Amino acid sequence: MRAVTVRPGRKDSLEVRDVPDPTPGAGDLLVQGLAVGVCGTDREIVRGEYGWAPPDRDRLVLGHESLGRVRQAPPGSGFSAGDLVAGVVRRPDPEPCGACARGEFDMCRNGRYTERGIKDIDGYGAQVWCVEADYAVRLAPHLRRVGVLMEPATVVAKAWEQVERVGGRSWFEPRRALVMGAGPIGLLAALLGVQRGLEVHVLDRVTDGLKPALVRELGAVYHTEDAERVVSAVCPDVVIEATGANGPVLASLTGTAPYGVVCLTGVSSAGRGTTVDAGAVNRQIVLQNDAVVGSVNANLRHYHQAADALAGADLPWLERMITRRVPLERATEAFTPQPDDVKVVIEL
C-alpha cells in the first residue's frame, strides 16, 4: 500500500512510498483510509523541525487528522464494517503518570506519551491503517466529506471544556466570546461558541474572501482591526486565542470583562520579543479575578464531544472549510500553502 512518509529531523524528506500492509491485533480495527488533514504540526515535521520516527525505523508515516471506514472489526468492539471512524492521536506513556492512568493522557505530566503521526508511532496517512478499538470514535455517516475535521474539532472541544471548568469555580454565565484567528481551529472554536448560544466575534488579518464569509454565515461578527481595539470594544467574557501571535495574546490577557477566561491554543514562535508592562497585566488579572489557561491535544472524551458538534453543524458550511483536496500521489502539494487555504486535505 501507499503512504505519506517523512524522515523526522531531515528537511524536505517527504515522500509517498510503498509500506507494508498493516496486520491488525486482537483488539484492532482494520480501516480503509479516506483522508488526512494537514496542519502546522505536519508542516513543522516536513521542515525537519519536529517529530520522531518509531524506534525501529528512520521514517514516520505522517497524518494525525484522520478519517477512515472500518473494513474489519473484532467481535464485541462496538464497531462494524462500514462505520466511519477517526483515530485518537495520543497514547498514554507505558508507565503512566497519574493523569494518563485516569484517561487524561492529553494532560500527561512526564512527557513519555506517544502520538500517531507525530511521536514514535506511525500516523493515519496511509491507504489502510489499524487502530485499537478503544482509540477509535465513530462519526455520523453524513460526515463522509468533512469528518477529517474531527481532530481539530477535538482541540476546540477541549478548549471550551477547559473554559467552562475554570469558569465553574464561581457563578459563570458568559455572553460574549472572542476568537483570535480564523484558521481551522478559530473557525471551529467559533462554531462551538455559536452552538453554545454565545455572541461570537472573530478577529483575523484577512479582510475579504472565504474566512469573513464563513464567520458571518455562522451568525458571528468578523473583525480585522487592531487586536487591542477589538478586545476593548467587544469586552469578551471568553477568549479563545488561536494565533499564538504576540499582539492578540497580550490583548487577550488585559481586555476581558471581569471574571474573564482566556484559553490559549496557539503555539507561539520563539524569538519574537516585545515589551510588556508586566505590572499592568498582573493588576488586570488579579483585580478582575481573570483566568488564563493553556490547552493542547485532546482525550477520548473530547473526541466524542467533537463528533457531536460536527454532527450538529451545517454540512455545507463544514464542506466550505476544506478548500483543497489533494490526491495521495501528489501529497507534497498539500504542504505548500496557497493564499486562499483554510483546510487542506490529502485524499487517500
Sine and cosine of phi, psi and omega as CSV:
sin_phi,cos_phi,sin_psi,cos_psi,sin_omega,cos_omega
0.00,0.00,0.20,-0.98,-0.04,-1.00
-0.95,-0.31,0.53,-0.85,-0.04,-1.00
-0.49,-0.87,0.40,-0.91,0.08,-1.00
-1.00,0.03,0.90,-0.44,-0.09,-1.00
-0.81,-0.58,0.33,-0.95,0.01,-1.00
-0.50,-0.87,0.42,-0.91,0.13,-0.99
-0.98,-0.21,0.98,-0.19,-0.07,-1.00
-0.84,0.55,0.66,-0.75,-0.02,-1.00
1.00,0.01,-0.13,0.99,0.01,-1.00
-0.88,-0.47,0.89,-0.46,-0.05,-1.00
-0.90,0.44,0.62,-0.79,0.10,-0.99
0.85,0.53,0.63,0.78,0.05,-1.00
-0.98,-0.17,0.16,0.99,-0.02,-1.00
-0.87,0.49,0.73,-0.69,-0.02,-1.00
-0.42,-0.91,0.72,-0.70,0.17,-0.98
-1.00,0.04,0.86,-0.51,-0.11,-0.99
-0.56,-0.83,0.21,-0.98,0.08,-1.00
-0.96,0.27,0.69,-0.73,0.11,-0.99
-0.71,-0.70,0.36,-0.93,-0.02,-1.00
-0.89,0.45,0.58,-0.82,0.11,-0.99
-0.89,0.46,0.62,-0.78,-0.01,-1.00
-0.97,0.25,0.48,-0.88,0.08,-1.00
-0.91,-0.41,0.92,-0.40,-0.06,-1.00
-0.93,0.38,0.64,-0.77,0.14,-0.99
-0.98,0.20,-0.04,-1.00,-0.11,-0.99
-0.87,0.50,-0.58,0.81,-0.05,-1.00
-0.96,-0.29,0.31,0.95,-0.10,-0.99
-0.99,-0.12,0.49,-0.87,0.26,-0.97
-1.00,0.00,0.63,-0.78,0.19,-0.98
-0.99,-0.16,0.83,-0.55,-0.21,-0.98
-0.82,-0.58,0.72,-0.69,0.17,-0.99
-0.98,0.18,0.89,-0.45,0.01,-1.00
-0.93,0.38,0.73,-0.69,0.02,-1.00
-0.96,-0.30,-0.71,0.71,-0.06,-1.00
-0.29,-0.96,0.40,-0.91,0.20,-0.98
-0.72,-0.70,0.62,-0.78,0.09,-1.00
-1.00,0.07,0.39,-0.92,0.04,-1.00
-0.92,-0.39,0.76,-0.65,0.00,-1.00
-0.74,-0.67,-0.06,-1.00,-0.03,-1.00
-0.88,0.48,-0.59,0.81,0.03,-1.00
-0.88,0.47,-0.68,0.73,0.03,-1.00
-0.87,0.50,-0.67,0.75,-0.02,-1.00
-0.92,0.40,-0.60,0.80,0.07,-1.00
-0.89,0.46,-0.66,0.75,0.02,-1.00
-0.90,0.44,-0.69,0.72,0.00,-1.00
-0.90,0.44,-0.55,0.84,0.04,-1.00
-0.97,0.23,-0.06,1.00,0.02,-1.00
0.99,0.11,0.26,0.96,-0.10,-1.00
-1.00,-0.07,-0.18,0.98,-0.19,-0.98
-0.34,-0.94,0.21,-0.98,0.13,-0.99
0.98,-0.20,0.46,-0.89,0.01,-1.00
-0.65,-0.76,0.75,-0.66,0.06,-1.00
-0.97,0.24,0.31,-0.95,0.13,-0.99
-0.82,0.57,0.50,-0.86,-0.13,-0.99
-0.83,0.56,-0.48,0.88,-0.09,-1.00
-0.99,-0.12,0.13,0.99,-0.07,-1.00
-0.62,-0.79,0.23,-0.97,0.05,-1.00
-0.96,-0.26,-0.08,1.00,0.02,-1.00
-0.88,-0.47,0.53,-0.85,-0.02,-1.00
-0.86,-0.51,0.72,-0.69,0.19,-0.98
-0.98,0.22,0.85,-0.52,-0.04,-1.00
-0.97,0.24,0.13,-0.99,0.17,-0.98
0.95,-0.30,0.95,-0.30,0.09,-1.00
-0.87,-0.50,-0.20,0.98,0.09,-1.00
-1.00,-0.09,1.00,0.00,-0.28,-0.96
-0.98,-0.22,0.40,-0.92,0.20,-0.98
-0.43,-0.90,0.75,-0.66,0.01,-1.00
-0.44,-0.90,0.11,-0.99,0.04,-1.00
-0.84,-0.55,0.76,-0.64,-0.08,-1.00
-0.90,0.43,0.79,-0.61,0.14,-0.99
-1.00,-0.03,-0.65,0.76,-0.13,-0.99
-0.53,-0.85,0.72,-0.69,-0.01,-1.00
-0.74,-0.67,0.63,-0.78,0.02,-1.00
-0.95,0.32,0.51,-0.86,0.03,-1.00
-0.84,0.54,0.65,-0.76,0.04,-1.00
0.98,0.18,0.05,1.00,-0.04,-1.00
-0.98,0.19,-0.32,0.95,-0.09,-1.00
1.00,0.02,-0.04,1.00,0.02,-1.00
-0.91,-0.41,0.38,-0.92,0.03,-1.00
-0.70,-0.71,0.40,-0.92,0.10,-1.00
-0.82,0.57,0.71,-0.70,-0.02,-1.00
0.99,-0.17,-0.26,0.96,0.02,-1.00
-0.90,0.44,0.63,-0.78,0.11,-0.99
-1.00,0.04,0.80,-0.60,-0.10,-0.99
-0.66,-0.75,0.37,-0.93,0.22,-0.98
-0.84,-0.55,0.50,-0.87,0.02,-1.00
-0.98,-0.20,0.66,-0.76,0.08,-1.00
-0.91,0.40,0.55,-0.83,-0.08,-1.00
-0.99,0.11,-0.80,0.60,-0.19,-0.98
-1.00,-0.03,0.51,-0.86,0.13,-0.99
-0.82,-0.57,0.59,-0.81,0.02,-1.00
-0.92,0.39,0.39,-0.92,0.00,-1.00
-0.93,0.38,0.38,-0.92,-0.09,-1.00
-0.91,0.42,-0.48,0.88,0.13,-0.99
-0.91,-0.42,0.99,0.11,-0.29,-0.96
-0.90,0.44,0.63,-0.78,0.20,-0.98
-0.94,0.35,0.06,-1.00,-0.03,-1.00
-0.87,0.50,-0.62,0.78,-0.01,-1.00
-0.93,0.36,-0.73,0.68,-0.01,-1.00
-0.88,0.48,-0.63,0.78,-0.02,-1.00
-0.90,0.43,-0.34,0.94,-0.02,-1.00
-0.96,-0.28,0.29,0.96,0.06,-1.00
0.99,0.13,0.07,1.00,0.00,-1.00
-0.99,-0.17,0.79,0.61,-0.11,-0.99
-0.93,0.36,-0.26,0.97,0.12,-0.99
-0.93,0.36,-0.26,0.97,0.00,-1.00
-0.94,-0.33,0.44,0.90,-0.05,-1.00
-0.76,0.65,0.74,-0.67,-0.05,-1.00
-1.00,-0.03,-0.44,0.90,-0.12,-0.99
-0.96,-0.27,-0.06,1.00,0.10,-1.00
0.97,0.25,0.17,0.98,-0.02,-1.00
-1.00,-0.09,0.28,0.96,0.12,-0.99
-0.91,0.41,0.26,-0.97,0.14,-0.99
-0.83,-0.56,0.32,-0.95,-0.06,-1.00
-0.62,-0.79,0.74,-0.67,0.02,-1.00
-0.88,0.47,0.82,-0.57,0.06,-1.00
0.98,0.22,0.08,1.00,-0.04,-1.00
-0.75,-0.66,-0.80,0.60,-0.19,-0.98
-0.69,-0.72,0.99,-0.15,0.20,-0.98
0.97,0.26,-0.09,1.00,0.05,-1.00
-0.73,-0.68,0.67,-0.74,0.06,-1.00
-0.85,0.52,0.52,-0.85,-0.02,-1.00
-1.00,-0.01,-0.30,-0.95,-0.11,-0.99
-0.98,-0.22,0.19,0.98,-0.04,-1.00
-1.00,0.08,0.79,0.62,-0.03,-1.00
-0.69,-0.72,0.37,-0.93,-0.03,-1.00
-0.91,0.41,-0.48,0.88,0.08,-1.00
-0.66,-0.75,0.66,-0.75,0.07,-1.00
-0.58,-0.82,0.29,-0.96,0.06,-1.00
-0.91,-0.41,0.48,-0.88,0.09,-1.00
-0.49,-0.87,0.63,-0.78,0.07,-1.00
-0.87,0.49,0.67,-0.74,-0.03,-1.00
-0.84,0.54,-0.53,0.85,0.00,-1.00
-0.95,0.31,-0.19,0.98,-0.02,-1.00
-0.87,-0.49,0.47,0.88,0.08,-1.00
-0.85,-0.53,0.54,-0.84,0.00,-1.00
-0.75,-0.66,0.74,-0.67,-0.02,-1.00
-0.98,0.18,0.63,-0.78,0.10,-1.00
-0.93,-0.38,0.41,-0.91,0.05,-1.00
-0.87,0.49,0.65,-0.76,-0.07,-1.00
-0.83,0.55,-0.50,0.86,-0.06,-1.00
-0.96,0.28,-0.07,1.00,-0.01,-1.00
-1.00,-0.04,0.28,0.96,-0.04,-1.00
-0.79,0.61,-0.64,0.77,-0.07,-1.00
-1.00,0.09,-0.29,0.96,-0.13,-0.99
-0.79,-0.61,-0.01,1.00,-0.05,-1.00
-0.88,0.47,-0.30,0.96,0.04,-1.00
-0.91,0.42,-0.23,0.97,0.09,-1.00
-0.98,0.20,0.00,1.00,-0.08,-1.00
-0.84,0.54,-0.77,0.64,-0.10,-1.00
-0.89,0.45,-0.76,0.65,0.07,-1.00
-0.87,0.49,-0.51,0.86,0.06,-1.00
-0.92,0.39,-0.50,0.87,0.05,-1.00
-0.93,0.37,-0.60,0.80,0.03,-1.00
-0.87,0.49,-0.67,0.74,-0.01,-1.00
-0.95,0.31,-0.63,0.77,0.04,-1.00
-0.87,0.50,-0.68,0.74,0.04,-1.00
-0.90,0.43,-0.68,0.73,-0.02,-1.00
-0.85,0.53,-0.72,0.70,0.02,-1.00
-0.91,0.41,-0.60,0.80,0.06,-1.00
-0.89,0.46,-0.67,0.74,0.03,-1.00
-0.88,0.47,-0.69,0.72,0.03,-1.00
-0.85,0.53,-0.73,0.69,-0.07,-1.00
-0.94,0.34,-0.56,0.83,0.05,-1.00
-0.93,0.36,-0.68,0.73,0.03,-1.00
-0.91,0.41,-0.71,0.71,0.03,-1.00
-0.88,0.47,-0.49,0.87,-0.05,-1.00
-0.94,0.33,-0.01,1.00,0.05,-1.00
-0.95,0.32,-0.24,0.97,0.10,-1.00
-0.51,-0.86,-0.08,-1.00,0.06,-1.00
-0.86,0.50,0.75,-0.66,-0.12,-0.99
-0.58,-0.81,0.92,-0.39,0.03,-1.00
-0.66,-0.75,0.96,0.30,-0.07,-1.00
-0.91,0.42,0.53,-0.85,0.03,-1.00
-0.88,-0.48,-0.58,0.81,-0.07,-1.00
-0.86,-0.51,0.72,-0.70,0.07,-1.00
-0.82,-0.57,0.62,-0.79,0.08,-1.00
-0.87,-0.49,0.81,-0.58,0.06,-1.00
-0.96,-0.27,0.82,-0.57,0.04,-1.00
-1.00,-0.05,0.93,-0.35,0.01,-1.00
0.96,-0.28,0.68,-0.73,-0.01,-1.00
-0.87,-0.50,0.57,0.82,0.21,-0.98
-0.98,0.19,-0.18,-0.98,-0.02,-1.00
-0.83,0.55,-0.68,0.73,0.01,-1.00
-0.91,0.42,-0.71,0.70,-0.01,-1.00
-0.89,0.46,-0.69,0.72,0.00,-1.00
-0.91,0.42,-0.65,0.76,0.03,-1.00
-0.94,0.35,-0.56,0.83,0.09,-1.00
-0.89,0.46,-0.65,0.76,0.05,-1.00
-0.90,0.44,-0.67,0.74,0.04,-1.00
-0.83,0.55,-0.75,0.66,-0.04,-1.00
-0.93,0.36,-0.48,0.88,0.10,-0.99
-0.92,0.38,-0.68,0.73,0.06,-1.00
-0.90,0.44,-0.65,0.76,0.03,-1.00
-0.88,0.47,-0.39,0.92,0.05,-1.00
-1.00,0.06,0.01,1.00,0.04,-1.00
0.99,0.14,0.30,0.95,-0.03,-1.00
-1.00,0.03,0.39,-0.92,0.21,-0.98
-0.98,0.18,0.91,-0.40,-0.15,-0.99
-0.94,-0.34,0.71,-0.70,0.09,-1.00
-0.86,-0.51,0.59,-0.81,0.00,-1.00
-0.77,-0.63,0.73,-0.68,0.03,-1.00
-0.92,-0.40,0.76,-0.65,0.07,-1.00
-0.45,-0.89,0.31,-0.95,-0.01,-1.00
-0.99,0.16,-0.41,0.91,-0.04,-1.00
-0.93,0.38,0.78,-0.63,-0.12,-0.99
-1.00,-0.09,-0.35,0.94,0.00,-1.00
-0.50,-0.87,0.04,-1.00,0.04,-1.00
0.99,-0.10,-0.50,-0.87,-0.18,-0.98
-0.94,0.34,-0.67,0.74,-0.08,-1.00
-0.86,0.51,-0.79,0.61,0.06,-1.00
-0.86,0.52,-0.61,0.80,-0.01,-1.00
-0.91,0.43,-0.69,0.73,0.00,-1.00
-0.89,0.45,-0.65,0.76,0.01,-1.00
-0.90,0.44,-0.73,0.69,-0.04,-1.00
-0.92,0.39,-0.56,0.83,0.04,-1.00
-0.91,0.42,-0.41,0.91,0.09,-1.00
-0.96,0.27,-0.26,0.97,-0.14,-0.99
1.00,0.03,0.23,0.97,0.03,-1.00
-0.99,-0.10,0.15,-0.99,-0.04,-1.00
-0.95,-0.30,0.74,-0.68,-0.06,-1.00
-0.97,-0.24,0.69,-0.72,-0.01,-1.00
-0.79,-0.62,0.54,-0.84,0.08,-1.00
-0.77,-0.64,0.06,1.00,-0.06,-1.00
-0.96,0.26,-0.01,-1.00,0.06,-1.00
-0.83,0.56,0.67,-0.75,-0.10,-1.00
-0.86,0.51,-0.69,0.73,-0.03,-1.00
-0.89,0.45,-0.63,0.78,0.00,-1.00
-0.92,0.39,-0.66,0.75,-0.01,-1.00
-0.92,0.40,-0.70,0.71,0.01,-1.00
-0.87,0.50,-0.68,0.74,0.00,-1.00
-0.89,0.46,-0.66,0.75,-0.04,-1.00
-0.95,0.32,-0.65,0.76,-0.06,-1.00
-0.98,0.20,-0.61,0.80,-0.08,-1.00
0.76,0.65,0.89,0.46,-0.15,-0.99
-0.96,0.28,0.49,-0.87,0.15,-0.99
-0.98,0.18,-0.49,0.87,-0.02,-1.00
-0.72,-0.69,0.68,-0.74,0.16,-0.99
-0.83,-0.56,0.79,-0.62,0.20,-0.98
-0.96,-0.27,0.94,-0.34,-0.08,-1.00
-0.99,-0.11,0.89,-0.46,-0.12,-0.99
-0.83,-0.55,0.30,0.95,-0.01,-1.00
-0.96,-0.27,-0.59,0.81,-0.11,-0.99
0.96,0.28,0.07,1.00,-0.01,-1.00
-0.99,0.15,0.57,-0.82,-0.11,-0.99
-0.82,0.57,-0.76,0.64,-0.09,-1.00
-0.86,0.51,-0.82,0.58,0.02,-1.00
-0.88,0.48,-0.61,0.79,0.01,-1.00
-0.88,0.47,-0.77,0.64,-0.05,-1.00
-0.92,0.40,-0.64,0.77,0.04,-1.00
-0.88,0.47,-0.60,0.80,0.01,-1.00
-0.89,0.46,-0.61,0.79,-0.10,-0.99
-0.94,0.35,-0.42,0.91,-0.17,-0.98
-0.87,-0.49,0.07,1.00,-0.13,-0.99
-0.83,-0.56,0.19,0.98,-0.04,-1.00
-0.98,0.20,0.24,-0.97,0.18,-0.98
-0.91,0.41,0.30,-0.96,0.08,-1.00
-0.80,0.60,0.60,-0.80,-0.06,-1.00
0.87,0.49,0.58,0.81,0.03,-1.00
-0.98,0.22,0.45,-0.89,0.05,-1.00
-0.84,-0.54,0.82,-0.57,0.04,-1.00
-0.93,-0.36,0.81,-0.58,0.08,-1.00
-0.92,-0.39,0.88,-0.47,-0.01,-1.00
-1.00,-0.05,0.88,-0.47,0.04,-1.00
-0.89,-0.45,-0.30,0.95,0.00,-1.00
-0.99,0.17,0.67,-0.75,0.00,-1.00
-1.00,-0.09,0.89,-0.46,-0.06,-1.00
-0.98,0.21,0.50,-0.87,0.13,-0.99
-0.99,0.15,0.64,-0.77,0.03,-1.00
-0.97,0.25,0.37,-0.93,0.13,-0.99
1.00,0.04,0.07,1.00,0.04,-1.00
-0.97,-0.23,0.99,0.12,-0.10,-0.99
-0.95,0.30,0.42,-0.91,0.09,-1.00
-0.45,-0.89,0.37,-0.93,0.02,-1.00
-1.00,-0.04,0.79,-0.61,-0.07,-1.00
-0.80,-0.61,0.71,-0.71,0.15,-0.99
-0.99,0.11,1.00,0.01,-0.08,-1.00
-0.87,0.49,-0.56,0.83,0.01,-1.00
-0.89,0.45,-0.66,0.75,0.01,-1.00
-0.92,0.40,-0.64,0.77,0.04,-1.00
-0.89,0.46,-0.73,0.68,0.01,-1.00
-0.87,0.49,-0.70,0.72,-0.02,-1.00
-0.87,0.50,-0.70,0.71,0.01,-1.00
-0.86,0.51,-0.77,0.63,-0.08,-1.00
-0.90,0.43,-0.69,0.72,-0.05,-1.00
-0.94,0.35,-0.78,0.62,-0.11,-0.99
-0.95,0.31,-0.33,0.94,0.02,-1.00
-0.98,-0.21,0.06,1.00,-0.07,-1.00
0.83,0.56,0.56,0.83,0.00,-1.00
-0.96,0.27,0.26,-0.97,0.04,-1.00
-0.65,-0.76,0.61,-0.79,0.05,-1.00
-0.80,-0.59,0.77,-0.63,-0.03,-1.00
-0.70,-0.72,0.64,-0.77,0.12,-0.99
-1.00,-0.07,0.51,-0.86,-0.04,-1.00
-0.55,-0.83,0.75,-0.67,0.04,-1.00
-0.55,-0.83,0.47,-0.88,0.08,-1.00
0.91,0.42,-0.18,-0.98,-0.08,-1.00
-0.30,-0.96,0.43,-0.90,0.10,-0.99
-0.93,-0.36,-0.09,-1.00,-0.13,-0.99
-0.87,0.49,-0.59,0.81,0.01,-1.00
-0.86,0.51,-0.65,0.76,-0.02,-1.00
-0.94,0.34,-0.50,0.87,0.08,-1.00
-0.90,0.43,-0.66,0.76,0.03,-1.00
-0.92,0.38,-0.63,0.78,0.07,-1.00
-0.88,0.48,-0.68,0.74,0.00,-1.00
-0.92,0.40,-0.64,0.77,0.02,-1.00
-0.87,0.49,-0.64,0.77,0.04,-1.00
-0.92,0.39,-0.66,0.75,-0.02,-1.00
-0.90,0.44,-0.69,0.72,0.01,-1.00
-0.92,0.40,-0.64,0.77,-0.01,-1.00
-0.89,0.45,-0.49,0.87,-0.01,-1.00
-1.00,-0.04,-0.01,1.00,-0.04,-1.00
-1.00,0.04,0.29,-0.96,0.06,-1.00
-0.95,0.32,0.88,-0.48,-0.11,-0.99
-0.89,0.46,-0.73,0.68,0.04,-1.00
-0.86,0.51,-0.54,0.84,0.04,-1.00
-0.91,0.42,-0.71,0.70,0.04,-1.00
-0.89,0.47,-0.65,0.76,-0.01,-1.00
-0.88,0.47,-0.58,0.81,-0.01,-1.00
-0.94,0.33,-0.39,0.92,0.06,-1.00
-0.89,0.45,-0.51,0.86,-0.01,-1.00
-1.00,0.04,0.97,-0.23,-0.16,-0.99
-1.00,-0.08,-0.30,0.95,0.07,-1.00
-0.58,-0.82,0.69,-0.72,0.10,-0.99
-0.85,-0.53,0.88,-0.47,-0.10,-0.99
-0.93,-0.36,0.76,-0.66,0.03,-1.00
-0.92,0.38,0.45,-0.89,-0.09,-1.00
-0.78,0.63,-0.72,0.69,-0.09,-1.00
-0.93,0.36,-0.23,0.97,0.07,-1.00
-0.92,-0.40,0.49,0.87,-0.11,-0.99
-0.84,0.54,-0.51,0.86,-0.01,-1.00
-0.85,0.52,-0.48,0.87,-0.01,-1.00
-0.91,0.42,-0.43,0.90,-0.05,-1.00
-0.94,0.35,-0.29,0.96,-0.09,-1.00
-0.99,-0.15,0.09,1.00,0.12,-0.99
-0.96,-0.29,0.96,-0.28,-0.08,-1.00
-0.88,0.48,0.61,-0.79,0.10,-0.99
-0.93,-0.36,0.44,-0.90,-0.11,-0.99
-0.82,0.58,-0.58,0.81,-0.10,-1.00
-0.99,-0.15,0.19,0.98,-0.03,-1.00
-0.91,0.42,0.67,-0.74,0.28,-0.96
-0.90,-0.43,-0.93,0.36,0.11,-0.99
-0.82,-0.58,0.79,-0.61,0.03,-1.00
-0.96,-0.27,0.69,-0.73,-0.10,-1.00
-0.78,-0.62,0.65,-0.76,0.14,-0.99
-0.99,-0.15,0.85,-0.53,0.04,-1.00
-1.00,0.09,0.82,-0.57,-0.08,-1.00
-1.00,-0.04,0.00,0.00,0.00,0.00
